[in-house]
Amino acid sequence: MKKKLTKIIGVALAAVLSLGMFAGCDLISTNNQADMAQVVAEVNISNDSDTLKSALNTLGSELDTSVESNMQDILSTDEIYKRDLVAYFISYGYNYLSQNNYDYAATFDSIMDLLVERKVLVQFATVYYLSEGAVRVDPDFIDFPDGYEKDTNPDSDALVLDGTTADKYLDAINSVAEGATSDEITLAGLSVFLTEDEKKYAEYQVLQAINSSIDSYEQSIISADDSTTSSDTARTTPTGANETDAYYPMDDAGNLNYGVYTGFPGDEYGEYERLDGSTVVTRKRAYIRFLNALNQNYLLDESDISTTLYDVKELSYYNIELRSQYETILINKFNASVALDMDDVFAKDDLTRTYNTMMTTQQSSTTDFVSTMDSASDSSFVLYSPENRTYGYVYNILLPFDSQQTLALTELQNSYGSGTRAYYAARQELFEYISATDQRETWFTGSEDYSFNAADNGLVKGTDYYDNGNSSDYLFFKDNFVAQGSREADGIDRYAGKYPYNGTVDVRKDGTYDLIPNKIESIDDFIAEMEGFINYVAGYGESDSGRAQGTADSSFYDVTADSFGSSDNDIDYAKTVYYKGSVDVGYTKETAQDFAADYMKKDGTAYKVLSAVNELMFAYSTDTGCLNSYLGYSIASKEEATTYVAEFEYAAQDAITNGGPGTYYVVATDYGWHIIYVSFVYTGGSTYESFDYDSRSEEGTFSYFFYQAMKTSVAQSYSEEMVGVIFNRMQNSDSVVTKYEDRYSDLTSIGA
């Protein structure tokens, strides 16, 4: 799992066009093209050679003589328009007003500073990379490593993109056809610093944003034409679902397989997914509204009118957006280059000292330990737990009573009194009739369709995903789990992605679905389903001793009040546990530290089992509170009380204390069946043996995660500081940045 530096936000106009943007906007006193097209600032760092050289020296670089002699051809003055100020305000300005308590003057001044900084950094990165003759980046802070070469210096982890020379840059911008716009010329120049993956990704981002804007218009048309709308609440999806920094859809040849769907003949839109209810007519109407919004907001040039408006890439607006994406990638790349200077910060002694300081702090902490557990993540570590205690985390899959069973439960409570031995004995028989159904219907029918036919995408049931004999071929989150060209799929953290929708899926002609879930009729059948999937993901066969298996309490339904103890004031909750099982995840109490160090390894059994149970929780559990928790619910040691219901508390604490990771119990409560899986335990003392600097590059180990977390934090601070120094030097030069404040004074004076 790579860690990323904070990304620079681009000014994406497409995302706000559906709001009507400028047209009729109260922020604009004179709503005409001339007003919106006013230049409110100009930036050209080549106007101050001395300051530029000084800023380069900050990074240990010098201005290349070839670059200096061709500076006027390499850099031109970048202009910021009034419409840019308004666009950014509509997208992000509310945060300044509400969160920072800014007035309009401070808000627009801050936006202006951000836009100026963007121009300065793009120009500076251009000069820097041309002077260096290569793009060198820290591999931990880029999305697409393909296209780079490993640094020839054996002591460097850098990736290098060679050939960023002044001659190559000039050839690129001079190759643009005569009469090209400034955006087209800039795109040609910036492409010198980008890999093919990065350029395709930038194009994908623009096309996706445009489709999103058209979708907004089309959805309103569909809703207006169809009075029946779904009120289904979409089920929670795993964190990171269909959100991959390094994803764009590709065809078999490695080309971008995505386009804008306009509804007009000739559309080739690849993997764009049409809205439910979309027709050629509704899409054409939506696209015309989109073009009208461009026109109203002065984003269609005269040259556009003479082109085929239905070819989005021929619009000047498209190049505005693509340039914004190129610039964003370049700025983020520049931050990744600055991060290379951090080697001295991450010396072995420094990181070991940081680890020891954190350990000492946690050892002396008086904070409730469960609260400390609640804050754990891949970058926030629990290094120490109280001695002579056993704490842990559990996943909870809740299979609830149906409405009739709930009524019967209420009658028992009224008859026997809730929480009495007689009540528990009478309640027991209700659990025999609880069933389970796949809860992921809205992953098909919600506002976004997350499903895909695995068989149609080259996956083989039983080999690439689970086959219980009844399940469909439909999996979820294709972007995460299907490889794209030469790139492997990254998956979703702690989520297997191999359990298909358990039911029948029929696709209607209009693209909507008929879904019939397969009901799992009993808890025994559900346990068999769960254990089968766990063993499949973990790779355990029928004869493997470590496979998931357990034993049910054969007397569970044959109980009396005395089965639950001798007094209503001292209930024995052991009888509420129906089943105990376990799967070998390579853990014993004697090797707790080894397990803690290795459980995050994606190729390890512990991680695979954890991912399998987590996926089943998303598929079946009606307890949404446990979804997207780091390792599940935090459970206190058995010597301490919890806020959970008594039966759940007993089972969870017993499973943690007497079992450990890989242990699972099935326990009965007033909510239904709880399948509790122990994901992790703290047995007291040091959680890990120690931070091992030499293991910092071994993905999945504690030392790797600790190094990455510390590196990201410090590298981000360092790069922000260095970039800030460069920007401040350049912007303080009167000849570099020129602002025309009178041209946007109507914005800064709002509310004055």
MARFI-726564 format. One record per residue (C-alpha): x, y, z; residue in three letters. Coordinates in steps of 0.25 Angstrom, whole numbers, plus 5000, padded with zeros to 4 digits. Each point is the difference from the previous one (the first is absolute). Last residue first. Example, Ala and Ser with C-alpha at 12.3 -4.5 7.8 and 13.67 -1.06 7.14 Angstrom:
// MARFI-726564
505549965029SER 499449865002ALA 
***
This chain:
// MARFI-726564
492651805011ALA 499149884997GLY 500649984986ILE 501250094999SER 501049894996THR 499149964988LEU 499850144994ASP 501450035002SER 500349894989TYR 500650094989ARG 500550115011ASP 500949895005GLU 500949994987TYR 501049915006LYS 501449994994THR 501049885004VAL 501449994995VAL 500550144998SER 499550045014ASP 500849895006SER 499449955013ASN 499349894992GLN 501349944997MET 500649995013ARG 498749965007ASN 499849894990PHE 501449945002ILE 499950015015VAL 498649945000GLY 500549884991VAL 501149985010MET 499050005012GLU 498949924993GLU 501149904996SER 500549995014TYR 498749995007SER 499549894990GLN 501349935001ALA 499950005016VAL 498649945000SER 500249904988THR 501349955005LYS 499449975014MET 498949934994ALA 500849924990GLN 501049965011TYR 499049955009PHE 499349934989PHE 501349934996TYR 500549975014SER 498649945003PHE 500249904989THR 499150004988GLY 501050054989GLU 501449975004GLU 500750134997SER 500150055014ARG 500649865004SER 501450065003ASP 499550115009TYR 499449895009ASP 499050075010PHE 499849915012SER 499549865004GLU 498650054997TYR 498850015010THR 500950035012SER 499349975013GLY 498749935001GLY 499349894992THR 499450104989TYR 499149924991VAL 499650014985PHE 498949954991SER 499149925009VAL 498849964992TYR 498650025006ILE 498849944993ILE 498850075007HIS 498649934999TRP 498850095003GLY 499950145006TYR 499549945014ASP 501349925001THR 500549874995ALA 501549974998VAL 500849934989VAL 501450005003TYR 501350024992TYR 501449985002THR 501150044990GLY 500750105008PRO 499949965015GLY 499349885007GLY 499950005015ASN 500150155003THR 499550064987ILE 498849904998ALA 499650015015ASP 500050154999GLN 499250004987ALA 499049895006ALA 499850075013TYR 499850144994GLU 499049954990PHE 499249935010GLU 500050125009ALA 499650114990VAL 501250084997TYR 500450125008THR 501249935006THR 500549965014ALA 501449975003GLU 500749875006GLU 499749944986LYS 500950094993SER 499350114992ALA 499549974986ILE 500250104988SER 499049974989TYR 500649974986GLY 501450004995LEU 500050144993TYR 498550025001SER 499450014986ASN 498849935003LEU 499849975015CYS 498950105002GLY 499249954988THR 499549885009ASP 499149944989THR 501149904996SER 499949924988TYR 500950054988ALA 500850105007PHE 500349905012MET 500349904990LEU 501050094994GLU 500750025013ASN 500049865003VAL 500849974987ALA 500950125002SER 500449955015LEU 500249864994VAL 500950054990LYS 500850095009TYR 500249895010ALA 500549914989THR 501150094995GLY 500150054986ASP 499450145004LYS 501050015011LYS 499350085011MET 500049895010TYR 501549995000ASP 500550085011ALA 498949985009ALA 500149854998PHE 501550005003ASP 499750085013GLN 498949905004ALA 500949884998THR 499749935014GLU 498550035000LYS 500049924986THR 499850054986TYR 500249954986GLY 498650034995VAL 499449875003ASP 498550004999VAL 499149995012SER 498649965005GLY 499050015011LYS 498549994998TYR 498750035008TYR 500550095010VAL 498850055009THR 500249895009LYS 501350065005ALA 499250125005TYR 499949955014ASP 499150105006ILE 500350055014ASP 498950085005ASN 498949914994ASP 500649895009SER 500449864999SER 500650004986GLY 499650014985PHE 499649854999SER 499150015012ASP 499050084991ALA 499949884992THR 500749964987VAL 499949914988ASP 500350104989TYR 501550015002PHE 500249855004SER 500849974988SER 501050115002ASP 500650024987ALA 501449964997THR 501150064991GLY 500750014987GLN 500850104992ALA 501249934994ARG 501349985008GLY 500049844999SER 499950004985ASP 499249894994SER 498950074993GLU 501050114995GLY 500450135006TYR 500450114990GLY 499750125009ALA 498950054991VAL 499449874997TYR 500049965015ASN 499450135004ILE 498949984989PHE 499749865005GLY 500050045014GLU 499050114998MET 499049914991GLU 500149895011ALA 499750105011ILE 498850054992PHE 499549864998ASP 500049985014ASP 499450135004ILE 498849964991SER 499350034987GLU 501050074992ILE 499150084990LYS 500550014986ASN 499750144996PRO 499250034987ILE 500450124993LEU 499450054987ASP 500950114995TYR 500050134992THR 500750014986GLY 498850044992ASP 500049864994LYS 499949935014ARG 501249945006VAL 499749885008ASP 500749975013VAL 499749885009THR 500549995014GLY 501350015009ASN 500750124994TYR 501449954997PRO 501149995011TYR 501450024995LYS 500250145004GLY 500949965011ALA 499950135009TYR 501150045010ARG 500550114991ASP 499350014987ILE 500649944988GLY 501250064993ASP 499749944986ALA 501349964992GLU 500450094989ARG 500549954987SER 498650024994GLY 499050035011GLN 499949895010ALA 498649985006VAL 499850025015PHE 500050145003ASN 499450064988ASP 499049894999LYS 499450035014PHE 499049895001PHE 499849854996LEU 498949944992TYR 500149864995ASP 498849955009SER 500049915012SER 499449875001ASN 501149904999GLY 500850065011ASN 501050054990ASP 501050115005TYR 500950084990TYR 501249994992ASP 500149854999THR 498649955004GLY 499350094991LYS 501050044989VAL 500350154997LEU 500150054985GLY 499150135002ASN 498849934995ASP 500149905011ALA 500150105010ALA 498750084996ASN 500250135007PHE 499350075011SER 500250145006TYR 498850074994ASP 500050145006GLU 498750075005SER 499549875005GLY 499549884992THR 501249904999PHE 500850045013TRP 498550025005THR 499849855000GLU 501249975010ARG 499349945012GLN 500249864996ASP 498949925008THR 500149935013ALA 499049915008SER 499550005014ILE 499149885003TYR 500949935011GLU 500250135007PHE 498550005005LEU 500349875009GLU 500950075009GLN 499050115005ARG 499349915010ALA 501349975007ALA 500550145000TYR 498750055005TYR 500049905011ALA 501450045005ARG 499550145000THR 500650114991GLY 498750064995SER 498849965009GLY 499349874998TYR 498750034993SER 500250144995ASN 501449964995GLN 499449884994LEU 499050084992GLU 501150094995THR 500849894995LEU 498749944992ALA 499950144994LEU 501450004996THR 499849864994GLN 498950054991GLN 500850124996SER 501349924996ASP 501049975011PHE 501450054996PRO 501349944994LEU 501150095006LEU 501449984995ILE 501050065010ASN 501550024998TYR 500749995013VAL 501250085005TYR 500949975013GLY 500450025014TYR 500749905009THR 500550055013ARG 501249975009ASN 500850124995GLU 499350114994PRO 500250024985SER 501250064992TYR 500350044986LEU 498650034995VAL 500350074987PHE 499350114992SER 500449994985SER 499449874996ASP 498950035010SER 499850005015ALA 499150115006SER 499049915006ASP 501149925007MET 500450125008THR 498650025004SER 500049865005VAL 501250035008PHE 499450115009ASP 501050115000THR 501049995011THR 501250004991SER 501449965006SER 500249884991GLN 499450084988GLN 501050125002THR 501249905001THR 499649934988MET 499850124992MET 501450055004THR 500649874997ASN 499450004986TYR 500550144997THR 501449975005ARG 500049884991THR 499650094989LEU 501150105002ASP 501149895003ASP 499749934987LYS 500150124991ALA 498750054995PHE 500350155000VAL 501349994993ASP 499349944988ASP 498950114999MET 500650064987ASP 499249904991LEU 498750075006ALA 500350124990VAL 499849914988SER 498649955006ALA 499650145002ASN 500450034985PHE 499149884996LYS 498850065007ASN 500250134993ILE 500249924987LEU 498749925002ILE 499250135003THR 500550074988GLU 499749884991TYR 498650005006GLN 499850154998SER 500549994986ARG 498949894997LEU 498950095005GLU 500450124992ILE 500249914988ASN 498649955001TYR 499550145001TYR 500650034986SER 499049894995LEU 500549904990GLU 500249895010LYS 498550015003VAL 499649964986ASP 498550035000TYR 500350154998LEU 500549974986THR 500950124997THR 499650144995SER 499350045014ILE 501349955007ASP 500850104993SER 499250115005GLU 500449965014ASP 499149925010LEU 500350025014LEU 499250135002TYR 499249955012ASN 498750004991GLN 500749934989ASN 500549895009LEU 498749995007ALA 499349994986ASN 501049884997LEU 499549935012PHE 498650024997ARG 500249954986ILE 500749885007TYR 498849975009ALA 499050014988ARG 500949904992LYS 500049915012ARG 498550005002THR 499849974986VAL 501049894998VAL 499449935012THR 500550005015SER 499049935010GLY 501149955009ASP 501250094997LEU 501049954989ARG 501349945004GLU 501350064994TYR 500949884997GLU 500250034985GLY 499350134996TYR 500149994985GLU 498950104995ASP 499850004985GLY 498650045000PRO 499550105010PHE 499749955015GLY 501150095005THR 500849895008TYR 501450055003VAL 501149904998GLY 500749885007TYR 500949894996ASN 501350075001LEU 501049924992ASN 500849885005GLY 499749914988ALA 499149915007ASP 499150125004ASP 500350095012MET 499250065011PRO 500750105009TYR 500649975013TYR 501250055008ALA 499350085011ASP 499049895003THR 498650035005GLU 499149894995ASN 499849965015ALA 501050075008GLY 499349985013THR 499049884999PRO 498650044995THR 498950035009THR 498649964995ARG 499350104991ALA 498750055006THR 498849954991ASP 499050114997SER 499949974986SER 499350094991THR 498749994993THR 499550134994SER 500849984987ASP 500250114990ASP 500550105011ALA 500949905006SER 500649964986ILE 500250154997ILE 500750035013SER 500949884998GLN 500350054987GLU 500550135005TYR 500949945011SER 500549894990ASP 500550114991ILE 500850065011SER 500549865004SER 500449974985ASN 500850135000ILE 500749965013ALA 500349864994GLN 500650064987LEU 500950095008VAL 500549895010GLN 500249904988TYR 500850104993GLU 500950025012ALA 500149855002TYR 500449994985LYS 501150105002LYS 500549945013GLU 500149864994ASP 500850054987GLU 501050075010THR 500050145002LEU 501150115000PHE 500150024985VAL 498450005000SER 500150145007LEU 500650064987GLY 498949954991ALA 498950035010LEU 500550155001THR 499950014985ILE 498649955000GLU 499650095011ASP 500750124993SER 499149974988THR 500549954987ALA 500150094988GLY 501149924994GLU 500049865003ALA 500849955013VAL 501449954997SER 500650125006ASN 499549975014ILE 500649864999ALA 501350044993ASP 500250115011LEU 499949905011TYR 500949904993LYS 501150104998ASP 499850065014ALA 500349865006THR 499049905007THR 500749884994GLY 499949905012ASP 498949965009LEU 500649955013VAL 499549915012LEU 500850035013ALA 500449895010ASP 501450055000SER 501249935005ASP 500249924988PRO 500150134991ASN 499549954987THR 498650055004ASP 498949904996LYS 499350044987GLU 498750074999TYR 498949974990GLY 499249925009ASP 500150055014PRO 498650065000PHE 499450065013ASP 501150075005ILE 500550035015PHE 500649875004ASP 500950004987PRO 500850125005ASP 500150084987VAL 501150044990ARG 499650074987VAL 501250024991ALA 500850104993GLY 500250075013GLU 499950144994SER 498849964992LEU 499449945013TYR 500250125008TYR 499550104989VAL 498749924999THR 499849985015ALA 500250155001PHE 498950034990GLN 499049905006VAL 500350065014LEU 499850144996VAL 498749974993LYS 499549925012ARG 500450105010GLU 499350114992VAL 498749925001LEU 500249975015LEU 500350155003ASP 498850044992MET 499149915008ILE 500650055013SER 499650154995ASP 498749954996PHE 499749945014THR 500650125008ALA 499150104992ALA 498849915002TYR 500149995015ASP 500849885006TYR 499549925011ASN 501049894997ASN 499049895000GLN 498850074994SER 500550104991LEU 501349934995TYR 499249874999ASN 499050074991TYR 501050044991GLY 500349864995TYR 499249984987SER 499250134998ILE 501350085004PHE 500949924991TYR 499050034988ALA 499950155004VAL 501550025001LEU 500249934987ASP 498950084993ARG 500850135004LYS 501249944991TYR 501449975004ILE 501050024989GLU 501349924998ASP 501150084994THR 500949924991SER 501149905003LEU 500949924991ILE 500150104989ASP 500450115009GLN 500949915008MET 500849954988ASN 501450055005SER 499749965014GLU 499549864997VAL 501349984992SER 500850055011THR 499449915010ASP 499550085012LEU 500749935012GLU 499449905010SER 500349975015GLY 498550015003LEU 500250145007THR 500950034988ASN 498850004991LEU 499350115008ALA 501350094999SER 500049984985LYS 498650044999LEU 500250125009THR 501250044991ASP 499249984987SER 498850085003ASP 499150014988ASN 500249864998SER 499049975011ILE 498850044991ASN 498650025007VAL 498950094996GLU 498750035009ALA 498650054998VAL 499949984985VAL 498550044996GLN 499349894993ALA 498850005010MET 499850154998ASP 500149994985ALA 499049895000GLN 498950065007ASN 499450005014ASN 500450135006THR 499849995015SER 500549865001ILE 499849935013LEU 498549994999ASP 500249894989CYS 499050014988GLY 501049924991ALA 501249985008PHE 499949855004MET 498649954996GLY 500249895011LEU 500249894989SER 501250084996LEU 500749975013VAL 500849874998ALA 500350044986ALA 500850125004LEU 501149925007ALA 501050105006VAL 501049905005GLY 500249965015ILE 501549985003ILE 500249865006LYS 500549975014THR 501249914999LEU 499649854998LYS 500349885008LYS 500149874992LYS 499349875005MET 
***
